[in-house]
Amino acid sequence: MKTNNLRRTLLVLVALLVAMPVGWVSDVHAQATPGAQAPPAAGKMQQVEGKIKSLDPSGRMLTLEDGTQLTIPPSVNPRGTLKEGAIVKASFEERSGQKVVTSLEVQAGP
């Protein structure tokens, strides 16, 4: 009976030793896969370009056609006239779950 327990224990250990490297290789492969992108870290500068779908009355929040919502702080003065249908190019940072614009350029409009 003692021999059976020893065999079972050895089989479990061997199975673990075989399975563990496979899991590690999968993790490493997923991290190294070209084209795979991790979500951007908070505070990291990002860019977006698109057509303005709507603009709030204060002019401090705009929504692009793809649903992206951008908050424009008072310190940012857009280059060009903001209006629905205009194409904009913006740099922004994620702050407290909001996309806060750091620079905004109007490229074209209706």
MINUDREN-265964 format. One line per field, with one value per atom (N, C-alpha, C, O, CB): residue number from 0; residue in three letters; chain; atom name; x, y, z. Coordinates in nm, 3 decimals. Glycine has a CB too. Layout:
// residues N
pos	c(NUM,...) .
code	c(ALA,...) .
unit	c(A,...) .
site	c(CA,...) .
X	c(X,...) .
Y	c(Y,...) .
Z	c(Z,...) .
//
This chain:
// residues 110
pos	c(0,0,0,0,0,1,1,1,1,1,2,2,2,2,2,3,3,3,3,3,4,4,4,4,4,5,5,5,5,5,6,6,6,6,6,7,7,7,7,7,8,8,8,8,8,9,9,9,9,9,10,10,10,10,10,11,11,11,11,11,12,12,12,12,12,13,13,13,13,13,14,14,14,14,14,15,15,15,15,15,16,16,16,16,16,17,17,17,17,17,18,18,18,18,18,19,19,19,19,19,20,20,20,20,20,21,21,21,21,21,22,22,22,22,22,23,23,23,23,23,24,24,24,24,24,25,25,25,25,25,26,26,26,26,26,27,27,27,27,27,28,28,28,28,28,29,29,29,29,29,30,30,30,30,30,31,31,31,31,31,32,32,32,32,32,33,33,33,33,33,34,34,34,34,34,35,35,35,35,35,36,36,36,36,36,37,37,37,37,37,38,38,38,38,38,39,39,39,39,39,40,40,40,40,40,41,41,41,41,41,42,42,42,42,42,43,43,43,43,43,44,44,44,44,44,45,45,45,45,45,46,46,46,46,46,47,47,47,47,47,48,48,48,48,48,49,49,49,49,49,50,50,50,50,50,51,51,51,51,51,52,52,52,52,52,53,53,53,53,53,54,54,54,54,54,55,55,55,55,55,56,56,56,56,56,57,57,57,57,57,58,58,58,58,58,59,59,59,59,59,60,60,60,60,60,61,61,61,61,61,62,62,62,62,62,63,63,63,63,63,64,64,64,64,64,65,65,65,65,65,66,66,66,66,66,67,67,67,67,67,68,68,68,68,68,69,69,69,69,69,70,70,70,70,70,71,71,71,71,71,72,72,72,72,72,73,73,73,73,73,74,74,74,74,74,75,75,75,75,75,76,76,76,76,76,77,77,77,77,77,78,78,78,78,78,79,79,79,79,79,80,80,80,80,80,81,81,81,81,81,82,82,82,82,82,83,83,83,83,83,84,84,84,84,84,85,85,85,85,85,86,86,86,86,86,87,87,87,87,87,88,88,88,88,88,89,89,89,89,89,90,90,90,90,90,91,91,91,91,91,92,92,92,92,92,93,93,93,93,93,94,94,94,94,94,95,95,95,95,95,96,96,96,96,96,97,97,97,97,97,98,98,98,98,98,99,99,99,99,99,100,100,100,100,100,101,101,101,101,101,102,102,102,102,102,103,103,103,103,103,104,104,104,104,104,105,105,105,105,105,106,106,106,106,106,107,107,107,107,107,108,108,108,108,108,109,109,109,109,109) .
code	c(MET,MET,MET,MET,MET,LYS,LYS,LYS,LYS,LYS,THR,THR,THR,THR,THR,ASN,ASN,ASN,ASN,ASN,ASN,ASN,ASN,ASN,ASN,LEU,LEU,LEU,LEU,LEU,ARG,ARG,ARG,ARG,ARG,ARG,ARG,ARG,ARG,ARG,THR,THR,THR,THR,THR,LEU,LEU,LEU,LEU,LEU,LEU,LEU,LEU,LEU,LEU,VAL,VAL,VAL,VAL,VAL,LEU,LEU,LEU,LEU,LEU,VAL,VAL,VAL,VAL,VAL,ALA,ALA,ALA,ALA,ALA,LEU,LEU,LEU,LEU,LEU,LEU,LEU,LEU,LEU,LEU,VAL,VAL,VAL,VAL,VAL,ALA,ALA,ALA,ALA,ALA,MET,MET,MET,MET,MET,PRO,PRO,PRO,PRO,PRO,VAL,VAL,VAL,VAL,VAL,GLY,GLY,GLY,GLY,GLY,TRP,TRP,TRP,TRP,TRP,VAL,VAL,VAL,VAL,VAL,SER,SER,SER,SER,SER,ASP,ASP,ASP,ASP,ASP,VAL,VAL,VAL,VAL,VAL,HIS,HIS,HIS,HIS,HIS,ALA,ALA,ALA,ALA,ALA,GLN,GLN,GLN,GLN,GLN,ALA,ALA,ALA,ALA,ALA,THR,THR,THR,THR,THR,PRO,PRO,PRO,PRO,PRO,GLY,GLY,GLY,GLY,GLY,ALA,ALA,ALA,ALA,ALA,GLN,GLN,GLN,GLN,GLN,ALA,ALA,ALA,ALA,ALA,PRO,PRO,PRO,PRO,PRO,PRO,PRO,PRO,PRO,PRO,ALA,ALA,ALA,ALA,ALA,ALA,ALA,ALA,ALA,ALA,GLY,GLY,GLY,GLY,GLY,LYS,LYS,LYS,LYS,LYS,MET,MET,MET,MET,MET,GLN,GLN,GLN,GLN,GLN,GLN,GLN,GLN,GLN,GLN,VAL,VAL,VAL,VAL,VAL,GLU,GLU,GLU,GLU,GLU,GLY,GLY,GLY,GLY,GLY,LYS,LYS,LYS,LYS,LYS,ILE,ILE,ILE,ILE,ILE,LYS,LYS,LYS,LYS,LYS,SER,SER,SER,SER,SER,LEU,LEU,LEU,LEU,LEU,ASP,ASP,ASP,ASP,ASP,PRO,PRO,PRO,PRO,PRO,SER,SER,SER,SER,SER,GLY,GLY,GLY,GLY,GLY,ARG,ARG,ARG,ARG,ARG,MET,MET,MET,MET,MET,LEU,LEU,LEU,LEU,LEU,THR,THR,THR,THR,THR,LEU,LEU,LEU,LEU,LEU,GLU,GLU,GLU,GLU,GLU,ASP,ASP,ASP,ASP,ASP,GLY,GLY,GLY,GLY,GLY,THR,THR,THR,THR,THR,GLN,GLN,GLN,GLN,GLN,LEU,LEU,LEU,LEU,LEU,THR,THR,THR,THR,THR,ILE,ILE,ILE,ILE,ILE,PRO,PRO,PRO,PRO,PRO,PRO,PRO,PRO,PRO,PRO,SER,SER,SER,SER,SER,VAL,VAL,VAL,VAL,VAL,ASN,ASN,ASN,ASN,ASN,PRO,PRO,PRO,PRO,PRO,ARG,ARG,ARG,ARG,ARG,GLY,GLY,GLY,GLY,GLY,THR,THR,THR,THR,THR,LEU,LEU,LEU,LEU,LEU,LYS,LYS,LYS,LYS,LYS,GLU,GLU,GLU,GLU,GLU,GLY,GLY,GLY,GLY,GLY,ALA,ALA,ALA,ALA,ALA,ILE,ILE,ILE,ILE,ILE,VAL,VAL,VAL,VAL,VAL,LYS,LYS,LYS,LYS,LYS,ALA,ALA,ALA,ALA,ALA,SER,SER,SER,SER,SER,PHE,PHE,PHE,PHE,PHE,GLU,GLU,GLU,GLU,GLU,GLU,GLU,GLU,GLU,GLU,ARG,ARG,ARG,ARG,ARG,SER,SER,SER,SER,SER,GLY,GLY,GLY,GLY,GLY,GLN,GLN,GLN,GLN,GLN,LYS,LYS,LYS,LYS,LYS,VAL,VAL,VAL,VAL,VAL,VAL,VAL,VAL,VAL,VAL,THR,THR,THR,THR,THR,SER,SER,SER,SER,SER,LEU,LEU,LEU,LEU,LEU,GLU,GLU,GLU,GLU,GLU,VAL,VAL,VAL,VAL,VAL,GLN,GLN,GLN,GLN,GLN,ALA,ALA,ALA,ALA,ALA,GLY,GLY,GLY,GLY,GLY,PRO,PRO,PRO,PRO,PRO) .
unit	c(A,A,A,A,A,A,A,A,A,A,A,A,A,A,A,A,A,A,A,A,A,A,A,A,A,A,A,A,A,A,A,A,A,A,A,A,A,A,A,A,A,A,A,A,A,A,A,A,A,A,A,A,A,A,A,A,A,A,A,A,A,A,A,A,A,A,A,A,A,A,A,A,A,A,A,A,A,A,A,A,A,A,A,A,A,A,A,A,A,A,A,A,A,A,A,A,A,A,A,A,A,A,A,A,A,A,A,A,A,A,A,A,A,A,A,A,A,A,A,A,A,A,A,A,A,A,A,A,A,A,A,A,A,A,A,A,A,A,A,A,A,A,A,A,A,A,A,A,A,A,A,A,A,A,A,A,A,A,A,A,A,A,A,A,A,A,A,A,A,A,A,A,A,A,A,A,A,A,A,A,A,A,A,A,A,A,A,A,A,A,A,A,A,A,A,A,A,A,A,A,A,A,A,A,A,A,A,A,A,A,A,A,A,A,A,A,A,A,A,A,A,A,A,A,A,A,A,A,A,A,A,A,A,A,A,A,A,A,A,A,A,A,A,A,A,A,A,A,A,A,A,A,A,A,A,A,A,A,A,A,A,A,A,A,A,A,A,A,A,A,A,A,A,A,A,A,A,A,A,A,A,A,A,A,A,A,A,A,A,A,A,A,A,A,A,A,A,A,A,A,A,A,A,A,A,A,A,A,A,A,A,A,A,A,A,A,A,A,A,A,A,A,A,A,A,A,A,A,A,A,A,A,A,A,A,A,A,A,A,A,A,A,A,A,A,A,A,A,A,A,A,A,A,A,A,A,A,A,A,A,A,A,A,A,A,A,A,A,A,A,A,A,A,A,A,A,A,A,A,A,A,A,A,A,A,A,A,A,A,A,A,A,A,A,A,A,A,A,A,A,A,A,A,A,A,A,A,A,A,A,A,A,A,A,A,A,A,A,A,A,A,A,A,A,A,A,A,A,A,A,A,A,A,A,A,A,A,A,A,A,A,A,A,A,A,A,A,A,A,A,A,A,A,A,A,A,A,A,A,A,A,A,A,A,A,A,A,A,A,A,A,A,A,A,A,A,A,A,A,A,A,A,A,A,A,A,A,A,A,A,A,A,A,A,A,A,A,A,A,A,A,A,A,A,A,A,A,A,A,A,A,A,A,A,A,A,A,A,A,A,A,A,A,A,A,A,A,A,A,A,A,A,A,A,A,A,A,A,A,A,A,A,A,A,A,A,A,A,A,A) .
site	c(N,CA,C,O,CB,N,CA,C,O,CB,N,CA,C,O,CB,N,CA,C,O,CB,N,CA,C,O,CB,N,CA,C,O,CB,N,CA,C,O,CB,N,CA,C,O,CB,N,CA,C,O,CB,N,CA,C,O,CB,N,CA,C,O,CB,N,CA,C,O,CB,N,CA,C,O,CB,N,CA,C,O,CB,N,CA,C,O,CB,N,CA,C,O,CB,N,CA,C,O,CB,N,CA,C,O,CB,N,CA,C,O,CB,N,CA,C,O,CB,N,CA,C,O,CB,N,CA,C,O,CB,N,CA,C,O,CB,N,CA,C,O,CB,N,CA,C,O,CB,N,CA,C,O,CB,N,CA,C,O,CB,N,CA,C,O,CB,N,CA,C,O,CB,N,CA,C,O,CB,N,CA,C,O,CB,N,CA,C,O,CB,N,CA,C,O,CB,N,CA,C,O,CB,N,CA,C,O,CB,N,CA,C,O,CB,N,CA,C,O,CB,N,CA,C,O,CB,N,CA,C,O,CB,N,CA,C,O,CB,N,CA,C,O,CB,N,CA,C,O,CB,N,CA,C,O,CB,N,CA,C,O,CB,N,CA,C,O,CB,N,CA,C,O,CB,N,CA,C,O,CB,N,CA,C,O,CB,N,CA,C,O,CB,N,CA,C,O,CB,N,CA,C,O,CB,N,CA,C,O,CB,N,CA,C,O,CB,N,CA,C,O,CB,N,CA,C,O,CB,N,CA,C,O,CB,N,CA,C,O,CB,N,CA,C,O,CB,N,CA,C,O,CB,N,CA,C,O,CB,N,CA,C,O,CB,N,CA,C,O,CB,N,CA,C,O,CB,N,CA,C,O,CB,N,CA,C,O,CB,N,CA,C,O,CB,N,CA,C,O,CB,N,CA,C,O,CB,N,CA,C,O,CB,N,CA,C,O,CB,N,CA,C,O,CB,N,CA,C,O,CB,N,CA,C,O,CB,N,CA,C,O,CB,N,CA,C,O,CB,N,CA,C,O,CB,N,CA,C,O,CB,N,CA,C,O,CB,N,CA,C,O,CB,N,CA,C,O,CB,N,CA,C,O,CB,N,CA,C,O,CB,N,CA,C,O,CB,N,CA,C,O,CB,N,CA,C,O,CB,N,CA,C,O,CB,N,CA,C,O,CB,N,CA,C,O,CB,N,CA,C,O,CB,N,CA,C,O,CB,N,CA,C,O,CB,N,CA,C,O,CB,N,CA,C,O,CB,N,CA,C,O,CB,N,CA,C,O,CB,N,CA,C,O,CB,N,CA,C,O,CB,N,CA,C,O,CB,N,CA,C,O,CB,N,CA,C,O,CB,N,CA,C,O,CB,N,CA,C,O,CB,N,CA,C,O,CB,N,CA,C,O,CB,N,CA,C,O,CB,N,CA,C,O,CB,N,CA,C,O,CB,N,CA,C,O,CB,N,CA,C,O,CB,N,CA,C,O,CB) .
X	c(0.082,0.000,0.087,0.054,-0.093,0.197,0.288,0.348,0.371,0.398,0.374,0.430,0.333,0.376,0.467,0.204,0.104,0.096,0.085,-0.033,0.102,0.100,0.223,0.214,0.091,0.336,0.460,0.453,0.495,0.580,0.401,0.386,0.292,0.322,0.333,0.179,0.083,0.148,0.132,-0.041,0.220,0.287,0.389,0.396,0.356,0.468,0.566,0.499,0.549,0.653,0.388,0.316,0.262,0.268,0.201,0.211,0.159,0.273,0.258,0.088,0.386,0.501,0.552,0.581,0.613,0.562,0.608,0.509,0.550,0.624,0.380,0.279,0.292,0.283,0.137,0.313,0.331,0.456,0.454,0.338,0.565,0.690,0.677,0.740,0.803,0.598,0.577,0.483,0.505,0.519,0.380,0.279,0.325,0.287,0.153,0.405,0.444,0.520,0.485,0.530,0.622,0.692,0.601,0.621,0.810,0.503,0.409,0.333,0.314,0.310,0.291,0.221,0.312,0.269,0.167,0.438,0.532,0.558,0.564,0.662,0.574,0.599,0.479,0.497,0.627,0.359,0.240,0.236,0.205,0.113,0.268,0.270,0.375,0.348,0.297,0.494,0.602,0.565,0.589,0.734,0.507,0.468,0.361,0.368,0.416,0.265,0.159,0.216,0.170,0.051,0.316,0.376,0.463,0.477,0.459,0.520,0.612,0.548,0.617,0.727,0.418,0.352,0.350,0.297,0.209,0.407,0.405,0.261,0.175,0.486,0.236,0.103,0.012,-0.090,0.040,0.046,-0.036,-0.004,0.113,-0.010,-0.106,-0.084,-0.152,-0.268,-0.134,-0.077,-0.135,-0.209,-0.175,-0.025,-0.311,-0.377,-0.280,-0.193,-0.496,-0.293,-0.199,-0.207,-0.314,-0.225,-0.094,-0.090,-0.149,-0.144,0.055,-0.204,-0.260,-0.151,-0.038,-0.324,-0.185,-0.090,-0.004,0.068,-0.002,-0.009,0.071,0.003,-0.118,0.089,0.082,0.030,-0.019,0.049,0.138,-0.139,-0.198,-0.251,-0.266,-0.311,-0.281,-0.337,-0.460,-0.474,-0.232,-0.550,-0.670,-0.705,-0.678,-0.788,-0.764,-0.810,-0.949,-0.974,-0.712,-1.038,-1.172,-1.263,-1.223,-1.232,-1.387,-1.486,-1.569,-1.610,-1.578,-1.592,-1.671,-1.817,-1.878,-1.655,-1.872,-2.013,-2.098,-2.205,-2.034,-2.048,-2.121,-2.024,-1.914,-2.228,-2.066,-1.988,-2.081,-2.189,-1.922,-2.040,-2.129,-2.133,-2.042,-2.082,-2.237,-2.254,-2.135,-2.107,-2.378,-2.067,-1.953,-1.830,-1.737,-1.918,-1.830,-1.715,-1.599,-1.488,-1.668,-1.624,-1.518,-1.525,-1.443,-1.524,-1.624,-1.635,-1.683,-1.782,-1.734,-1.611,-1.656,-1.657,-1.583,-1.566,-1.744,-1.756,-1.727,-1.786,-1.898,-1.638,-1.607,-1.705,-1.775,-1.461,-1.711,-1.804,-1.781,-1.874,-1.792,-1.657,-1.629,-1.667,-1.648,-1.482,-1.722,-1.765,-1.663,-1.693,-1.799,-1.543,-1.440,-1.484,-1.522,-1.305,-1.480,-1.514,-1.387,-1.307,-1.616,-1.369,-1.250,-1.291,-1.386,-1.172,-1.219,-1.240,-1.132,-1.013,-1.236,-1.174,-1.080,-1.066,-1.159,-1.128,-0.951,-0.933,-0.917,-0.881,-0.812,-0.944,-0.930,-0.791,-0.775,-0.967,-0.690,-0.552,-0.523,-0.420,-0.455,-0.614,-0.593,-0.683,-0.805,-0.623,-0.618,-0.692,-0.681,-0.572,-0.635,-0.794,-0.791,-0.741,-0.774,-0.930,-0.662,-0.619,-0.724,-0.728,-0.476,-0.810,-0.921,-1.053,-1.057,-0.911,-1.162,-1.295,-1.358,-1.371,-1.385,-1.396,-1.462,-1.608,-1.679,-1.446,-1.654,-1.796,-1.823,-1.732,-1.838,-1.948,-1.986,-1.949,-1.971,-2.137,-1.893,-1.852,-1.707,-1.653,-1.938,-1.643,-1.503,-1.415,-1.446,-1.461,-1.305,-1.206,-1.102,-1.047,-1.140,-1.076,-0.979,-0.870,-0.891,-1.048,-0.756,-0.645,-0.608,-0.577,-0.521,-0.612,-0.590,-0.487,-0.480,-0.721,-0.409,-0.324,-0.391,-0.445,-0.175,-0.389,-0.455,-0.387,-0.309,-0.603,-0.420,-0.376,-0.498,-0.597,-0.278,-0.492,-0.600,-0.578,-0.472,-0.605,-0.678,-0.672,-0.805,-0.909,-0.638,-0.802,-0.924,-1.034,-1.151,-0.975,-0.996,-1.092,-1.139,-1.224,-1.209,-1.085,-1.123,-1.006,-0.890,-1.170,-1.039,-0.937,-0.926,-1.011,-0.975,-0.819,-0.800,-0.705,-0.590,-0.746,-0.753,-0.678,-0.559,-0.571,-0.769,-0.443,-0.325,-0.296,-0.235,-0.203,-0.340,-0.332,-0.444,-0.479,-0.190,-0.498,-0.613,-0.601,-0.586,-0.748,-0.607,-0.597,-0.717,-0.745,-0.462,-0.787,-0.897,-0.836,-0.771,-1.008,-0.857,-0.795,-0.885,-0.837,-0.753,-1.015,-1.107,-1.247,-1.271,-1.098,-1.339,-1.477,-1.575,-1.535,-1.498,-1.702,-1.805,-1.819,-1.901,-1.939) .
Y	c(-0.119,0.000,0.125,0.225,0.000,0.119,0.231,0.257,0.372,0.204,0.153,0.164,0.234,0.315,0.026,0.204,0.268,0.419,0.498,0.204,0.456,0.599,0.670,0.782,0.618,0.606,0.662,0.678,0.781,0.574,0.577,0.585,0.699,0.777,0.452,0.709,0.817,0.954,1.043,0.804,0.968,1.095,1.127,1.241,1.089,1.028,1.049,1.084,1.171,0.926,1.018,1.048,1.191,1.261,0.948,1.234,1.371,1.471,1.571,1.393,1.445,1.534,1.541,1.650,1.489,1.428,1.425,1.501,1.576,1.280,1.480,1.551,1.702,1.778,1.504,1.746,1.889,1.943,2.051,1.914,1.867,1.912,1.922,2.009,1.818,1.836,1.840,1.956,2.023,1.706,1.979,2.079,2.222,2.313,2.052,2.243,2.379,2.452,2.566,2.375,2.394,2.466,2.501,2.604,2.384,2.416,2.446,2.574,2.657,2.328,2.590,2.712,2.834,2.941,2.698,2.818,2.929,2.970,3.089,2.893,2.872,2.902,2.976,3.070,2.772,2.936,3.003,3.149,3.237,2.932,3.175,3.312,3.396,3.509,3.313,3.341,3.414,3.440,3.550,3.335,3.341,3.358,3.467,3.548,3.225,3.469,3.570,3.710,3.805,3.541,3.723,3.853,3.897,4.017,3.848,3.804,3.838,3.837,3.860,3.743,3.812,3.805,3.942,4.037,3.749,3.955,4.084,4.126,4.044,4.078,4.255,4.307,4.305,4.374,4.229,4.227,4.226,4.352,4.382,4.097,4.424,4.548,4.543,4.504,4.667,4.583,4.595,4.727,4.821,4.586,4.737,4.865,4.970,4.940,4.853,5.093,5.196,5.225,5.220,5.323,5.255,5.287,5.426,5.513,5.279,5.444,5.574,5.679,5.656,5.572,5.795,5.904,5.899,5.994,5.906,5.791,5.778,5.856,5.846,5.629,5.933,6.015,5.926,5.832,6.113,5.956,5.882,5.982,6.101,5.785,5.934,6.020,5.956,5.833,6.048,6.041,5.995,6.096,6.215,5.976,6.045,6.131,6.086,5.965,6.127,6.179,6.141,6.260,6.376,6.051,6.229,6.332,6.358,6.264,6.289,6.486,6.522,6.487,6.536,6.672,6.402,6.364,6.464,6.506,6.221,6.502,6.600,6.678,6.631,6.530,6.796,6.887,6.945,6.995,7.000,6.937,6.990,7.144,7.205,6.944,7.206,7.351,7.432,7.541,7.393,7.380,7.453,7.445,7.525,7.398,7.349,7.331,7.260,7.257,7.464,7.203,7.136,6.984,6.916,7.181,6.929,6.783,6.756,6.814,6.720,6.669,6.632,6.482,6.410,6.696,6.434,6.291,6.271,6.338,6.235,6.178,6.145,6.039,5.976,6.094,6.021,5.924,5.781,5.701,5.926,5.749,5.613,5.597,5.491,5.579,5.703,5.697,5.750,5.762,5.557,5.781,5.834,5.969,6.059,5.848,5.983,6.110,6.176,6.114,6.090,6.301,6.377,6.496,6.568,6.424,6.515,6.631,6.733,6.700,6.591,6.858,6.963,7.057,7.132,7.040,7.055,7.144,7.289,7.314,7.100,7.385,7.527,7.564,7.661,7.613,7.488,7.519,7.486,7.527,7.443,7.413,7.376,7.462,7.466,7.224,7.530,7.610,7.539,7.527,7.757,7.490,7.418,7.507,7.625,7.363,7.447,7.519,7.493,7.385,7.473,7.592,7.579,7.588,7.595,7.447,7.587,7.600,7.464,7.383,7.685,7.438,7.312,7.320,7.412,7.279,7.225,7.214,7.071,7.000,7.318,7.030,6.895,6.874,6.961,6.870,6.757,6.723,6.754,6.706,6.794,6.835,6.869,6.748,6.668,6.990,6.737,6.632,6.690,6.797,6.581,6.616,6.663,6.560,6.440,6.698,6.608,6.524,6.571,6.688,6.533,6.478,6.515,6.425,6.305,6.510,6.485,6.410,6.417,6.521,6.467,6.306,6.305,6.209,6.123,6.268,6.227,6.136,6.086,6.158,6.207,5.962,5.906,5.952,5.928,5.748,6.019,6.065,6.035,6.086,6.218,5.955,5.918,5.868,5.901,6.038,5.788,5.729,5.821,5.782,5.684,5.942,6.036,6.057,6.053,6.171,6.080,6.113,6.266,6.336,6.054,6.316,6.460,6.508,6.462,6.496,6.600,6.650,6.734,6.817,6.732,6.711,6.793,6.884,6.990,6.704,6.842,6.930,6.887,6.769,6.922,6.984,6.958,7.044,7.166,6.986,6.978,7.048,7.010,6.892,7.015,7.112,7.089,7.082,7.177,7.202,6.969,6.950,6.988,7.038,6.808,6.965,6.997,7.002,6.957,6.893,7.056,7.061,7.061,7.068,7.182,7.056,7.055,7.193,7.211,7.011) .
Z	c(0.000,0.000,0.000,-0.065,0.120,0.073,0.079,-0.059,-0.096,0.183,-0.134,-0.268,-0.362,-0.444,-0.322,-0.353,-0.438,-0.411,-0.505,-0.415,-0.284,-0.251,-0.305,-0.354,-0.099,-0.297,-0.347,-0.499,-0.553,-0.308,-0.567,-0.714,-0.752,-0.843,-0.770,-0.684,-0.713,-0.694,-0.777,-0.622,-0.584,-0.556,-0.665,-0.712,-0.418,-0.705,-0.811,-0.943,-1.016,-0.828,-0.976,-1.100,-1.099,-1.200,-1.121,-0.985,-0.975,-0.991,-1.061,-0.839,-0.927,-0.940,-1.084,-1.134,-0.847,-1.149,-1.288,-1.378,-1.466,-1.338,-1.355,-1.434,-1.415,-1.512,-1.396,-1.293,-1.266,-1.333,-1.392,-1.116,-1.325,-1.387,-1.538,-1.600,-1.351,-1.598,-1.743,-1.780,-1.881,-1.793,-1.702,-1.734,-1.708,-1.781,-1.656,-1.606,-1.569,-1.680,-1.711,-1.444,-1.741,-1.848,-1.966,-2.031,-1.897,-1.995,-2.104,-2.073,-2.161,-2.126,-1.949,-1.909,-1.917,-1.960,-1.767,-1.877,-1.883,-2.027,-2.058,-1.814,-2.114,-2.256,-2.315,-2.392,-2.335,-2.279,-2.330,-2.286,-2.366,-2.283,-2.159,-2.108,-2.179,-2.219,-1.958,-2.196,-2.262,-2.407,-2.458,-2.253,-2.473,-2.613,-2.626,-2.718,-2.671,-2.537,-2.543,-2.522,-2.584,-2.439,-2.436,-2.410,-2.527,-2.551,-2.283,-2.601,-2.707,-2.846,-2.945,-2.706,-2.854,-2.983,-3.048,-2.990,-2.968,-3.169,-3.237,-3.266,-3.298,-3.369,-3.253,-3.281,-3.160,-3.159,-3.392,-3.059,-2.937,-2.858,-2.834,-2.851,-2.818,-2.747,-2.612,-2.600,-2.828,-2.513,-2.380,-2.373,-2.445,-2.268,-2.289,-2.275,-2.226,-2.144,-2.181,-2.274,-2.235,-2.085,-2.024,-2.314,-2.028,-1.886,-1.863,-1.949,-1.832,-1.744,-1.710,-1.718,-1.675,-1.568,-1.773,-1.784,-1.909,-1.937,-1.665,-1.983,-2.105,-2.218,-2.237,-2.144,-2.291,-2.400,-2.514,-2.555,-2.451,-2.564,-2.675,-2.776,-2.746,-2.625,-2.896,-3.000,-3.060,-3.063,-3.110,-3.108,-3.175,-3.283,-3.271,-3.074,-3.389,-3.498,-3.537,-3.545,-3.620,-3.561,-3.600,-3.622,-3.604,-3.498,-3.660,-3.689,-3.563,-3.494,-3.808,-3.534,-3.417,-3.442,-3.538,-3.383,-3.356,-3.363,-3.285,-3.330,-3.309,-3.166,-3.085,-2.998,-2.966,-2.998,-2.962,-2.881,-2.776,-2.809,-2.968,-2.649,-2.546,-2.554,-2.610,-2.404,-2.498,-2.509,-2.455,-2.505,-2.437,-2.355,-2.298,-2.389,-2.375,-2.159,-2.482,-2.569,-2.500,-2.553,-2.620,-2.384,-2.307,-2.312,-2.250,-2.164,-2.384,-2.399,-2.541,-2.586,-2.292,-2.610,-2.744,-2.757,-2.690,-2.852,-2.846,-2.873,-3.022,-3.107,-2.833,-3.051,-3.190,-3.240,-3.160,-3.203,-3.371,-3.430,-3.380,-3.377,-3.581,-3.340,-3.290,-3.143,-3.085,-3.308,-3.082,-2.943,-2.843,-2.725,-2.908,-2.889,-2.801,-2.745,-2.821,-2.875,-2.613,-2.550,-2.499,-2.428,-2.433,-2.536,-2.497,-2.412,-2.444,-2.622,-2.302,-2.216,-2.248,-2.251,-2.065,-2.274,-2.310,-2.191,-2.161,-2.438,-2.123,-2.008,-2.053,-2.168,-1.925,-1.965,-2.000,-2.048,-2.122,-1.882,-2.008,-2.048,-2.195,-2.248,-1.960,-2.261,-2.402,-2.490,-2.474,-2.425,-2.584,-2.683,-2.817,-2.873,-2.692,-2.868,-2.995,-3.109,-3.117,-3.029,-3.198,-3.319,-3.425,-3.485,-3.368,-3.449,-3.543,-3.470,-3.347,-3.621,-3.547,-3.489,-3.466,-3.558,-3.579,-3.341,-3.308,-3.345,-3.302,-3.158,-3.426,-3.459,-3.505,-3.548,-3.570,-3.494,-3.536,-3.682,-3.766,-3.514,-3.710,-3.846,-3.876,-3.975,-3.943,-3.792,-3.813,-3.782,-3.694,-3.726,-3.854,-3.829,-3.734,-3.757,-3.964,-3.625,-3.528,-3.504,-3.522,-3.396,-3.465,-3.423,-3.282,-3.261,-3.523,-3.187,-3.048,-2.982,-3.010,-2.970,-2.895,-2.804,-2.669,-2.631,-2.799,-2.595,-2.465,-2.370,-2.410,-2.480,-2.241,-2.136,-2.062,-2.047,-2.038,-2.017,-1.934,-1.791,-1.733,-1.943,-1.735,-1.596,-1.530,-1.573,-1.587,-1.428,-1.354,-1.447,-1.430,-1.273,-1.546,-1.637,-1.749,-1.828,-1.560,-1.756,-1.863,-1.957,-1.916,-1.803,-2.083,-2.182,-2.184,-2.239,-2.326,-2.123,-2.108,-2.216,-2.224,-1.966,-2.300,-2.414,-2.368,-2.278,-2.505,-2.433,-2.408,-2.528,-2.512,-2.379,-2.646,-2.765,-2.860,-2.869,-2.835,-2.931,-3.020,-3.144,-3.136,-2.948,-3.259,-3.386,-3.474,-3.496,-3.458,-3.524,-3.617,-3.756,-3.800,-3.607,-3.826,-3.957,-4.072,-4.173,-3.972,-4.059,-4.167,-4.110,-3.998,-4.282,-4.185,-4.137,-4.252,-4.368,-4.051,-4.221,-4.324,-4.389,-4.478,-4.266) .
//
